[in-house]
Amino acid sequence: MASLLQQFRQALLQIEEGNLVNAIYDLEQCLPFISVEEKYNILVQWWQPLHKAAGKGHTDIIRRILNGLTANQRMKLLKTQDAAGDTALHSAVGGNHLATIRYLLNEILVDDKIELLKIQGNDDETLLHYAAGEGHTDIIKYLLEDISIDRKFELLKVKGRSGETAMHYGACEGHTDIVHILLHGIPADLKTELLKTQSNYGETAIHYAAWDGHPDIINILLDSTSIEEKINLLKIRSALAPHPLTPTGIALPQQRGIVPVASCDLPLNTATTPQQRARQNQDDLSAVPHLGIFESE
């Protein structure tokens, strides 16, 4: 028996080193003769190969080493974080391996899935942060399946180390499908609360979309909001800008003198007095008709 357990450890080492052919051979030789409990006890102490396999999308390898484990045992392994704070699911999401994610979460209860989705890994980022930033639309859809609106709202409020939500990430990268999915089903009052969420420097998702030139994202974010709410959202100030459409202090706009938003180039707000700044802010807002700020409801 000792030799079989040693062979299983050798297989795990092969997985960690990327020698999959040898790993599969060792697993086929030893797993039929090792109890689930013995296998689990080793995996609890040596979970790194699971993370490595998840990051590479080696679902077949993962199926072999997790086969037979109870839901509680699987949860224990899925909650294990590396030195950076990442779980095996973080690795799989980062690698865009939907099939692997599906297997890892197979038979996991919704409440347990939500617990896993709340785990904050590297830079305090959740699985939704990872998927939203990378534009992994199908993964976002799957992760949010069967989750109620209230619980989904809780997940969308989670901030990373810099105070950014998954919505910030999706807006910054211009991932329209991601932003659509994140906001789907969220009622107007909760949506407004999400849009008011600011990073450590005071930026909202609208700031990010405006600064990076994503008018489609701005339209999605402000869709179905009242004129009054749109104005209130566009008045939110960050530490770097007077409002989302005039990002004073950002290096690139300072160099170019303009910031692209929608189909028009908006000048930086160079006013020096509060009265001049207010007047120029209003002029900037008037220059963006696609937002519908001044349209009748």
Secondary structure, DSSP 8 states (H G I E B T S, - for coil): -HHHHHHHHHHHHHHHHT-HHHHHHHHHHHGGGS-HHHHHHHHHH--HHHHHHHHHT-HHHHHHHHTT--HHHHHHHHT---TTS--HHHHHHHTT-HHHHHHHHTT--HHHHHHHHT---GGG--HHHHHHHHT-HHHHHHHTTT--HHHHHHHHT---TTS--HHHHHHHHT-HHHHHHHHTT--HHHHHHHHT---TTS--HHHHHHHTT-HHHHHHHHTT--HHHHHHHHT---SS-SBTTB-TT-HHHHHHSEEEETTEEEE-----SHHHHHHHHHHHHHT-GGG-TTS--
